[in-house]
């Protein structure tokens, strides 16, 4: 005789499978032949640990590869949280705040982890294996670009020199050509693009344009502005918004910049980034003035952004 608890679970299974026109007994029979789950199967450990392929014999290259793969996994976690927040029709303020703090903690982790890069590789080794990476560049992280598109209005990602000529009626393809990071590989006088940019666009431009359109009205800033006026004044939420903005656009960027300085300006190379970009002007916040939520900062804070 079945216990009450077990019968209740069977009834719930009946409801679940009948809702999708499936037979419960078929699925229960399948359980008889399925293998118990293991940690390595669930996490796909073998696949994950076989994704690191060195191009050289220098051992510190493995540190470089794994570190960037960890970054991409964290970017995926960030996008996972952003997707939930931005596709919630009317998020409650506590939910909004919690999601932002989750995202910020991921970026906090990214920031502190740069010590792995800055202090975890021998300069001499790095300056040798980096030559095998040319013209690839961390600039080409598509997930990081998606995070930016999903965080703020597109105008805040436009190169400051061109913002006055672009508005919400500007075609996405035109706005794309004037994103701040285009300055890292495009000569605006001639219109010529570097191989770095051309390959990046060949791979991801269509996806970027779709994403820009999708998040045009549901990015984090737009979701914030759709909250009731009183909720927009919630101190915890404002703190979370400001923390996210500063962490992404100053703290994390500067940690990246400081790590790059150690190696690129070590005197052992030509002082150029692997992708050939003007890396200082591309990375330093005081030049790009990339700010997700400018309305949440004072005039003085905006003036001294990144200083």
N, C-alpha and C positions, 0 to 999 in steps of 0.2 A: 504494500500500500504506500502511495506517495505521500510525503509530508505536505503540509499546507504550503510551506515556503517553496518547495520544489514545484508543486502544482501551479502556484502563482507565476513562477518563472516560465513554465511551459506555456501558460496562457499568454504571457507577454510575448514569447517567441512566436506563438500562433498569430498574434496581432501584427507583429513585425513582418513576418513572411507573407501573410495573406495580403498585406498592403502593397506588396510588390509582386503579387500573383505567383508566389513560390510555395512549395510544399515543405512544411516544417520537418517531416520525417526524413526527407532527402538530405537536408542540412545536418540533421542529427546523425544520420548514418555516415556522412562525410567526416564527422568528428572521430568516428571509430578508427579511421585510417590516417588521420593527420598526425604529424610528429609534434611532440611538445616543443614549444618555442624556447630557444636559447638566447642568451645575451648576444653572442656573435652573429646569429642569424638576424635578430631584431635590429641591431645597430649596423649590420652589414660591415663588420669590422674588416674582414678580408679584403673586400672591395675598396674600402676607405684607405687602408694601409698600403694598397698597391697603386695609388694615384700619384706617388712621388717619383718622378723620373728626372734624374740629373742629366745635364748636358755636358758636365765636366767631371773630372776626378777629384775636385776640391771638396772636402767634407762639409765646409760651412755653406755650400750651396744648398744642402739639404735643409738647413735652418731657414734659409731664405724662401725656399719653395713651400715648406710646411707652414711657415708664418703667414704667407699670403693666402694659402688655402684656408687657414683658420679665419682670416679676415673675411673671406668670401662666405664662409659658413655663418659668421656673425651678421654680415650684410643680409643674408637670406632670412635670419631670425628677425632682423629689424623690419624688413619688407613684409614679413608674415604678420607682425603686430600692426604695422601701418595699414595694411590691407583690411584687417578686421575693423580698425577704428574708422577709416575713411568710408567703408561700405556699410557702416551702421547708420541707418537713416537719421535717427535722433539720439545720439549718444548722451547718456547722463554724465554730469560733470565728474562724479567719482570715477566712472569707467574711463572717461577721457583722460583724467589725471593719471590713473594707474597705467594706462597704455603708454603715455608719454614717459613716465618714469621707467617703465620696462625698457623702452627704446633707449633712453638716456643711459641706463645701466650698461647696455650693450656697448654704447659708444664710450662710456667710462672705461670699460674693459679694453676696448681697442686702444684708447689713449695710453693707459698704463702699460699695455703690452708692448709699446714701441721700444721699451728698454731691451726687449729680446732682440730687436733689430739693431739698436744703437750700440749695445754692449755685448751682443751675443755672437758676433762674427769678427774674424780677424780682417782688418782693413786690407792687408795685402791679398788675402784670398778673394775678398769681395771685388777688388779692383781688377782681378784676373777673370773671374767667372762672369762679371757683369758685361764684359765685351761679347760674350756668347748670347746675351739677351737682346742686344741691339737688333732691330729698332723697337722691340716690345717695351712697354712701360706700364707701371701701375696706374697711370692716367687712364688706361683702357679698361678699367673696371666698370662694366655696364651696370652692375647692381648699384654701385654708388651713385651713378647718374639717375637711376630710377628712384632712389631714396630722395634725391634732391627734387625731382619732378613731383613727387608725392607729398613733399613737405610744405611747399610754398607756392605762391602765385608765380607764374613764369617770368614776369617782369623782374623779379628779384634775382633771377639767374642770368639775366641779360648783362653783357658787358656794359659797365657804367657809361662808356662813351656813346652807346647807342640807345639808351633807355628812352630818351625823349622822342625817338622816332618809332617806337613800338608800343602798341596797346592791345586790348583784348580782341580787337578786330583784325589784328595782323595775322596772316596765314601762319600756321605752325611751322611750315617749311622755311619761311623767311626768318621767323624768330629763332629757329634752330641754328641758322647760319651766324647768329649774333650772341649765342650763349657765351658766358664768360670763359669757358674752357676752350673755346675755339681759338682764343688768343695764344694758347700754348703751341699751336701748330699751324696757324694761318697768317699769311701776310695780307693785311687788309688793304694795302696799297695796290697790290697786284692781284689779290684774290686767290693766289696760289696756296694750296694746302700741302702740308707735309705728308709723307707716307704714313706716319703715325695716325693722323686724322683720317686719311682716305681709307685705310684698312678698318679703322674703328667704325666709320660710317657704313662701309660695305657690309659689315657684320650686323650692326645694330640699329642703323638709322630708322628703318621702317618700324621696328619695335619701339624706339624712342618716340616717334611721332604719334603712334597709337596711344602710348602711355601719357604723353603730354595732353592729348585730348581727353583721355579718360579722367585724369585727375584735375582737369581745369577748374571744375566746380566742386570737387570733393577732396581736394588736398587738405592737409592738416590745418592750414590757416583758414581756408574756407569753412571747414567744419567748426572751427572756433568761432568764426563770425556768425554762424548760423545758430549758435547757442542763444538762449534768452539773455537779455542785457545784463541782468544781475549775475548770471553764471559767468559771463565774460569778465566780471570783476572779482571772481573767486580767487583769493590770495594763493591757495595751493596750486590751482590750475595755472595761474600766471607764472608762479615760480617754476612750475614744471615746463612751461613753454619757453621761458627764458633760459632755463638750464639746458634744454635740448638745443636751442639755437646757439648758445655760446659753446657748448661742448662740441657740436658738429663743426661749426664754422671758425672757431678760434682754438680751443684746447686741443682737439684731435689733430687739426691741421698743423698746429705749431709743433706737436710731438713728432709728426711725420717730417716736418721741415727740419727740425733739429737732428733727427736721425740721418736725413739726407746730407745735411751739411758735413757731418763727421766724415762721411765717405767721399762725397763728391769733391769736397774742398780739402782732401787729405794731402794733396800735392802729388798723388800717385797717378792721376789721370789728367784729362783735358778740362775738367771742371764742368762738363756738360752732362745732362741727363741722358739716359739710354735712348729715349725717344727723340732727343734733339730739341726739346722744348726749352723755353726761357723759364726754367723751373722756379726761380725765385719770385718772379712776378705772377706766375700761375698759382703758387702755393701761399704766399704771404697774405693774410687777411687784410692788411692795411692797403694793399694794392687792389685786390679784387672787391673788397667790401661786400662780400656775400653775406646777406642777413635775411634769414627766413621770415622773421616777424618784426619788421622795423617799427611798427606802431607800439610795440611793447617796451621800447627803449627810449630813454630821455635824449634830448638833443645833444647833450654833452657826451653821453655814452656812444651815440652814433658817430659823433665827431672823432672820438678817440678809439673807434673800433679797431681791435687788433694791435693796438699800441702796447 
